[in-house]
Amino acid sequence: MTPKRLSNANVAVPDQNKVRSEDRAVHEWYRFVLSFPPHLVQTYLQRFGVGSFDTVLDPFCGTGTTLVECKKTGISSVGIESNPMARFASGVKIDWSISGDGLRQYTEAVGSTTRRALAEQGIGEWSGLPLFTANGEPPFPILILPADQSKLLLKNSIDPLPLHKTLVLLEAIDRHGSQREQQYGRLALANALVNHIGNLKFGPEVGVGRLRRDARVVDVWTDIMHAITSDIEAHKDRAEVPAKAIEADARDAGQFLEPDSVNAVITSPPYPNEKDYTRTTRLESVILGFIHNRQELRSLKQNLIRSNTRGVYVSRFDHYEIADNVEIRRIADAIERRRIELGKTSGFERMYARVTRLYFGGMHRHLASLRPALRPGAKLAYVVGDQASYLRVMIRTGQILAEIAESLGYGVTGIDLFRTRPSTVTGDQLREEVILLEWPGY
């Protein structure tokens, strides 16, 4: 039987999901706006009694919050991530053995080359130049993305002049230094694109906000590179702590892990809602060349847990895994009845019930695959959230995942409240919880 909710361990408080100032080093090189905070990882490392001889897994590692925090603490870690941009970020963020002096020289060389190239076109960091002349032509040869890549971007997510300056900078990043140094340069550019160059805004969904038509591209990138270099030098005593990030589908996690190798899991999978998680990293993924066309975008989505209708494809059969689950069937049926009652007939709305089944089927597949890699007594923490995105039908994600885990032989030791947040659909307070599991290893 699934346990009652236990809310005393992590009582929801204001700003619970914000990164504390003392935790920002390395994490801030590049971070999802939806990432859970480093102090949550610290909490469960301590509660689970994880030590320096243990290995922690994050099978939905995103931009590496768990991996970075484990490395800071001297604990080995492994991450799995399907999104190539996020996996790239995780991999760079756990590599602290590079020379700080070499990285400074690389930063100076790239910055000087880019400023010189832009100056030759009459462009400074605050150029004030009109982007187009009276006849509609640019006043200088302007760089643009190939048409297939440009079509993948949210409309107006970056203005033409900042994009031009970004592409000039990217060319310099890839021309100077070693391949390792270039990885840091690219990650710093991804950070700058999201936070300082592009026009993105982040709320419940990613969208377009204030236009930055004359963004300080080179100066911002240089500042981020200096911060990265300082963090590497401050944490060089932990550089040899093992950590790796694997680009793979978490539903098949066991295929990429050694048997009996994992002591603890701390992770946050996608929630069942209408968030297309690939949109969160779309701008930097396209500009840095991780996605070139719609076919590659589709391939990326096919390797993700089905948590939204834009990731549903005919060939997926994850819902077979949970066909006998009474609660999931009840929720899916309620969603479909509500859709019919409201007269909702769009293609996406018709898939709401199916994506709910696919989501929990995918999580069933993930938890089943993970079992051979877990050591007896391994402890697991899954951060998940209740949802009401599908026509206001409540989905108690944590309770259902706990039930699925029990059916696969896991012990459910508790459900902690992490925080509450208002539903954008109903205005009700929804719970984000940490599902606590243990693998007995019979």
Order of alpha helices (4+ residues) and beta strands (2+ residues): alpha-beta-alpha-beta-alpha-alpha-alpha-alpha-alpha-beta-beta-alpha-beta-beta-alpha-alpha-alpha-alpha-alpha-alpha-beta-alpha-beta-beta
